[in-house]
Amino acid sequence: ALNQVRASYPFFITFLSTFIESTCNSLWTSNLSLLFEICIAIMSSKCAEECGILHLLDTRFAGTAVGVGTGKILGRIHIAQMQVSNHYFPCTITIMDSEEGLGDKNMDFLLGLDMLKRHRCNIDLAKNALIFRVGDSFLEAKFLHEKDLAESKGGTKGFDANKNNEQLEKMDEDSEK
């Protein structure tokens, strides 16, 4: 049986620095990244814990991820629900250790090519959206703008240019002394 969603966990999917809003196991807000070169769906252990799905971890799939860098794979969650708009999509998720070798410590969830293919997604850059096929219809998830993302996720939300300029000027003054 699918794990039922009990709370709301909005997060974001990113495609080459482009994000869409979605929800997983409904607990808190974070980022879900969609990167074409990632073949499998990956979630940080911190994100899985905050989503309330870490207890579903199958440690028989533990190991080491190798690519540009290496990272510790804690195991796999065979099925969890990801909500985009008002539709739920079952996802198989590989859980990476947040503390050891995760690369970008701000990464919460990478939606891999496996889930894109499974859910027959299209990346439509003309519409600026990720399109999911749902039966005979389509679900369009618009990419988020940089202004809608926190600075920690590569966005400019909350960025104060005046404050940043003041800090830079102070640093320049301090270095001249």
N, C-alpha and C positions, 0 to 999 in steps of 0.2 A: 504494500500500500504506500501511496505517496505520503510524505511527511506533511502534515497540515500546517499551514501558516497561521500563527496565533497573534502575531503583533506586526508592526509595520517597519520594514528596514529599507528605506529608499537608498539607492546607491546609483552610481553612474557607470555607464559603459563607455569606454573610450576607444576610438578608432584613429590611430595616428594623431593623437592629441585632440580628438573630437569625442564628446561625451553625450550620452543620452541618459535620461532618468529612468530608473526602474526600481523594483523592490525585491528583496530576497529574505525569506523567512522572517520578515516583518519586525525588526527590532530597532534599528538606528540608521542614521544617514551616513553614507560613505561613498566610495567610488568603485565602480565596476569598469574594468578596462577591456575593450575589444581590440585586439591587435591581430591583424591578418596573419602574421607569421607565427603566432602562438597556436599550436595544434590542439592543445587541450585546455579545458577550463581550469583555471587556477585561482585559489582563494588563500589569503593569508590565514594563519591559525588564529590570529587576533580577531579578524573579521568573522571567522567561523564561530568563535566563542561568543562574540557579541550578537551573532545571529541566532544563537542557541542551537546550532547544529553540530558542534564539535563532538558531542557524545555519539554521533552516528559514524564516526571515523573508523574505517576498516584499515588497521595498521598492516595488514598483509601486503598492502601496496606501497609500503614505505621504501625509500631509496634515495637516490641522488639525481637531481635534475642537472643536465649538462647542456650548455649552449654557449652563449657569450660569456657567461659565468657559471657558477655551480650553486646549487641550493639544496637544502635538506627537504625531502618529501616525507611528510608524516604519514600519509596514507590517502585514502579516497573515500568520499561520501558518494555512495552509488546513486542516490536520488534525493534531490531537494528541489523545492519549487522556487522559481524566479518569476516575479510578477512584473510585467510591462503593461502599463495602463491598467486595464481591467481584466487582462488575460494572464493565466499562469502557465509557465513552461517548465517541465521537468528537466533538471540538469544533473549531470554527473560531474563532480568537482574534485580535483586533486588539491589537497591541502598542503601548503608549504609552511615551513617553520618561520614565524615572523622574526625570530631572534637570530637565526643562523642562516646567512647566505641568501636572503630574499631579494637582494638587490635594492630596489626602491622601497624603502620602509613605509612609504605612503600608499603603496599599492594594496588595494583591498581585494579586488576580484578582476581577473582577466578572463573574458569570455572568449574561448578559443574557437578555432575553425571547426572543431568537432560539434560544438553546439550550434554554430551558425549553419552548418550543413544539416544537422538533425532537424532544426526548426525552419529550414528552407528560407533563410534570410537573404535579403538583397541589400547591398550598400548602395544607396542612390544619392550620389553627390549632387545631382541636379536638384533634387528635392531636399537635400541636406538632412537626410534621415536614414535610419536603419529600418528596413521593411521586413516584418515577420509575416509569413503566410499562415493564416488561421482558417483551416478548412478551405472554403471557396472564397474567402475574403482576405483582406490584408490589414495588418496593424502597423501603423506608421509611428515610429519613435523618433521625434526630431532630435538632432544633435544640439547639445547645449552650447551656448556662447561662452567665451572665456570669462566674461563678466559674471556669469552664474556659478563659477567654480572658485573654491577657496584657493588662496595663494599656495597652500601646501599641496594642492592637487594640480598646480600649473596654471591656475586662473588668476583673475585680478579682483575677485570679490573681496571687499574689505581693504583693498589697497588704497593707501592715502599718499598721493603723489607729493603733496606739500610736506608731510611728515618725513617721507623718504628723502626728499631734497634737503630738508633741514639737517637730517642725520648725515648726509653726504657732505654738506658744507661744514658741519662740525668736525667730521673726520679730516677734511682737507685742512682746516684751521689747526687741528691738533698735530697733523703731520708736518706742518710748516714751522712749528715751534721747536 
